[in-house]
């Protein structure tokens, strides 16, 4: 009897120790580099904690790396040193040069999960026909306006132009405009023009990236419309919330991510702010989606780490999680099914400005994935600036930008 008891005890100890060793073997730690500062970090940490509670064998280390520029520099340095994080939050133009060392997420997702990603976000996460990255913090361009001066926001380009003209006023008669109908940040926010370009049916390049189409008839139509708004527009490189608060502008197209700051400006100015879809162009009513995606880096990572990172990326795409992130961060849900949930419908009902943002997001478009897109964007911003300040005609500015972009195609 004593011998049997000893055998049983030894067996139990062996099973216990084997279990510990097995658990240790299964445990995995991954690192996620991000640029989410201040009030974005608590909801990101909450989602991460929830994921780790659901997956106790996975530890996710969130590492804040400063702003997007600093993050990009650190990613590039880490890749050069052969010691990158498991996953990172990056813009498309940051991801494209790294695509050969990425671990594609899409092949490890279900067909339903992939089909649920908002249509406008699929191209900007697809490389060589494979869904490689997934969207994370995304915002959409919408129209902000003063409700006291714009009781009915413009629905078309023609209405936008006429309203901007009517609202531009020299209040004291000194020959200097005190109140502009609208405003633009040409070099800082080329997406304002890219939205017009898309609404005119235009594009930067043709589908196979062999030809610059920026300066064709559709591109010229978009830039000519921008030029027609110039006399009634405040042109600045700074954010628009301060001149909005000061009563210098009545309406403007900007990112939904700026809602908090713009609404705060409206309260400071003593008026109520409204949010609407961007005015429709001749081809459509689409607008630019901005924000980053999640990329997994396949360099010096174990298969267990890559599997864990895929699981975390898929976790963040769940309806309840993309909704939580949107509600707490001010960004938009990135999957279609989230917009159909009772939770999101309830949130929109209590936050009416989200009606326009939701509708616009589901009809948005993303930037192209050309490896030189960053330089292309800069050339477009410069052309936009020159037109809006009267330093170049729409055709001359677009032709110059197109020439620069053509050179980038052969780099």
N, C-alpha and C positions, 0 to 999 in steps of 0.2 A: 504493500500500500504506500509506504514511504517512497519507494523507488518510482512508482507511478506518479506520485505527487511531484517529485523532482523533475521527472521527464516533462510533465505538463507545464511546470513553471518555466523550465528552460525553453520550451516551445513557445510559450507566451512571450517571453523576453525576446526571442528571435523574431517572432512576428512583429512585435512592437518596434524593434530596431530596424527591421527590414522596411516597415512602413515609413519610418522617419527618413531612411535613406531614399526610398522611392519618392517621398514628398519633396525631399531636397532636390532630387534629380528633375522633378517636374517643375519646380519653382523657376521663374524667369523674370528678369528685370529689363524693361525697355525705357528708353529716354525719348521725350517729346520736346523738341525745341520750338518755342513760339514767341510771338511778339505782342501778346495780349497783356496790356498794362492796366493799372488802376482797377476800375470797377469791373473789368472783364475777367479778372483772375478768380474771384470767388465762385462764379458759376462754372468756370472751367474746372476748378478744383473739385467742386461738388459732383460734376459729371464723372470726373476721374475717380473720385472716392466711391461713387456708386458702381462704377465698372469693376474696381478692385474688390468691392464687397461681393459682387456677383462672380468674380473670378479670383478667389483667394490665393491662387498660385502665381498670379501675375502682379508685379509691382510696376507702376508707371511713374517715372520721375519727370515731372514738369519742370522745364528750365526756361525761364524768361531770359531772352537774349537782347532786349532793347527793342528799338524800332525796326521796321522792315529792312532798312538799309544796313543796320548793324547785324541783323540776323543773316542777311544774304552774305555779308563779308565773312561772318563766322562759319557759315555752312561751307563756303568755298574753301576757307582755310582748313576746316576739318576734313573735307574730302581730299584736299591736297596732302594732308598729313596721314590719310588713311584711317582716321578715327572719327567718322561722322556719327550723329545720333541715329537711333532706329527710325525715327520719323520726324517730320518737320512741317511747319505751316509756311507755305510759300506761294508767291504769285506765279502765274503761268510763265512769265518771262524769266523767272528765277529757276523754274523747273525744267524748261526745255533744254538748256545746256547740260542738265544732269540726267536726261532721260535714259541714257545707256546704263546707268548704275542704279536705276530705280527698280523696286520690286513691285510689279503690277498688282493692284488690289482687286480689280475687276474679275479676273479668273477665279477668285476665291469667294465671290459673291453669288447669290442666287440670281436667276433671271428676273425674278420679281423685284429684287432689290435694285438691280441695275435699271430696270424699266421705270422705277419710281423716281429716279433722279429727274429734276426739272429739265425739260428738253433743251433749254438754252444753256444748260451747264454741262451737258454731255460732250459736245465738241471740245471744250476747253480742258477736259480731263482725259481725252482720248488721244493716244499717241500710236502711230503706225497701226491703226485699227483696233487697238486694245485699250479698254478703260483702265488706265494706269493709276491715276490719282482720283480722289473724291473731293467734292466741295465741302467747305467748312464755314467760314464767316463771310457771308455774302450780303451785299446791299444792292439797291437798284436806284437808278435815277428817276426822280419824281419832280413834280412841280410844287413848290412852296409858294403861298400867296397870302396877302393881307385880306381877310374877309371883309373888312370895312370898305376897302377900295375895289376889291374884286369879288362881288357877290356871286358871280357865275364864272368859274375859271375857264379859260379858252380851251376849246376842244380840237381846234385845227390850227395849222400854221397861220392861216389868214386871220383868224380871230386873235391869235397871239400877237401878231404884228400890229393889228389895229388897236388892241388894248394897250400894248406897250407904248404906242404913239400917244394915245389919249391920256395916259397916266404920267407922261413925262412933262414936268412943269418947272418953270422958272418962277418960283413963288414971290420973290421980292423985286422982280423986274430989273435985276442988275446985269442980265445977259449971261448969267451962270445958272445951269440947271441945278435945282435943289432936290428934285425928286425924279428918279429914273423909273421907267416902266419895268425894266428888267435889268439883269446883270450877268456878266460872264467872267470866268477866270481862265482865259484861253491857254496860256502856257502851263498853268498848274493843273488844269482839269480839261484836257483834250476830249474827254468822254462827253462833254457837252456838245462838241461838234460831231463826234462819232455817232452820237444818238441821232443827230440831224441827218448824217450821212446814211445811216441804216434806214431811217424813215423815208429817205428819198429813193431807196432801193439800191444804194451804192455800197461799195466795199473798198478796202485798201488794196487788196490783191484779187486776182482770179482764183478759182478753186484749187488749182494745182500750184499756185505761188510762182508762176512763170512770168506773169505780167502785172504791172502796176495799173490798177483801175481807179485809183483815187481821183485822178483828174479827168475822168470821162464826163459825159453829160450829166449823169446823176450826181457825181461828186461836185460838179460846178453848180448844179441846182441847189445843193445843200449849202455850199459856201456863199452863194449869192443871197440865199435867204438869211444866213447869219449876218451878212453885210447890211441887209435891209434893216436889221434890228440894231445895228451899231449906234445910230444917232440917238436911240432911246435906251441905251444900255450903259450902266456903270461898268467900266473895264478895270479889273484889279487882279493882283496876284494873290491877295490875301483871302481868307475865308469870308463868306458873305453874311455871317450872322451879325457882325458889328454894324455894317451899313444898314442892315435890315432893322436892327434895333433903333438906329438913328433916324429912321424914316427916309433914307436915301433911295431905297428900292422897294418895289411893290410886289414883285414876283420873280422867281428864278428857278432854274432847273439844277438840282444837286442831288447828292446821294441820300438815300433813306437813312444811312448811318448817322447823318448829321441832324436828325430830327430833334434830339434832346437839346442841342445847342441852338438850333433855329427857333424852337419853341420858347426856350428861355429868353432869347433875344426879343421875340414878340411880346412876351410878358414885360420885359424891360421897357419896350417901346409903347406899352399901353394899348396894344391891339391884339386881336385873336388871329391865329394862323390857321390856314387850311392846307390840306395836302390833296393833290389830284394827280391823275396820270398825266404824262407829258402830252402836249398837243400833238395830234396826229399829223404826219406828213403825207405826201402824195401816195406813198406805197404802203405804209403801215403805221402802227402806233407803238413800236418797240422802243426800248431804251437799254442803255448799257448796264450790265451787271458788273459789279466790282467786288474785290475781296480775294481771299486766298483759298488754296486747296491743301489737302493733306497728302504728303508724299512719303513713301517708305523707301529708305536708302539701303540698297543691297550691297553693302560693303562692310566686311568684317562683322556681320551679324549672323548668329546661329539661326537654324531653321526654326527653332522654338521661339526666338525673338521675333522673327518675321511673322510667324503664325499668330503670336500674341498681338503684334501691331495691327495685323489685318482684323483681328477680332475687335480691337479697340476702335478702329476706323468704322467698322460696321456698326458698332454700338452707338457711335456718335450720330449715325445716319437713321437710327430708329425714329419713328414719328414723335414719340414722347420726349426724346432727347433733343432733336433738332428744334422742337417747339420750346422746350425749356430754355435752350440756349438763345433762341430768338427773343423770348419774353424778357429774359434777364439782360441780354447784351444789346438789344436794339437792332440786331441783324435779322435776316429773313430765313424762314425754314427753307431747306434745300431739296426737299422731296415733295412730290405732288400730293401724296396721301395725307401729309400733315395738314394741308389746307382744308381737307374734308373732315377733319376730326371735330368733335363737339368742343374739345378743349380750345382749339384755335378759333373756332367760330365764336366761342364765348369771349375769348381775348379780344377779337376784332370788334365784337359788339360793345365792349367796354372801352375800346381804343379806336374810335371811328377813323382816325387817320390811316389805320392799317388796311382799310378797305381798298384804297387806291394802291398802296404799296403791294398788297397781296396780288391784286389783279395785274399790276405792272410786272411783278417778279415772274409770274407764270408766263409772261409774254416777253421776257428779256433775252438778251444775247450777250455772249462773252467775247473776250479778245481772242485774236488768232494766236496760234502757237508757234509762229515763226521764231527761230532762235534770235533774230535781230529785231524783234518787236519793240523792245525798249527804245532803240534808236529810231525806229519808225514813228513811235508815239511822240517822241521829242520833235521830230521834223514836222509832224502834223500840228503839234501844239504851237510851234513857231509860226507856221503858216496861218493858223487860226488867229494868233496874236496880231500878226502884221495886217490882216484884213480888218480885224475889229478896231485897230488903232488908226486905220487909214493909211498905213505905210505901204500897202500893196493891194492890187486888185485881186479879186477872187481867182481869176485865171492865172495870173502871174505867180501868186502864192502857191496855188496847187501844183502848177507845173514845176516850180522849184522843189517843192516837197516830193513830188513824184520822181524827179531826177535823183534826189538823195536816196529815196527808197529803192530805186532801180539799182543803184550802186550797192545797196545792202543785200540785194538778191544774189549778187555775184561774189560776195565776200566768202 
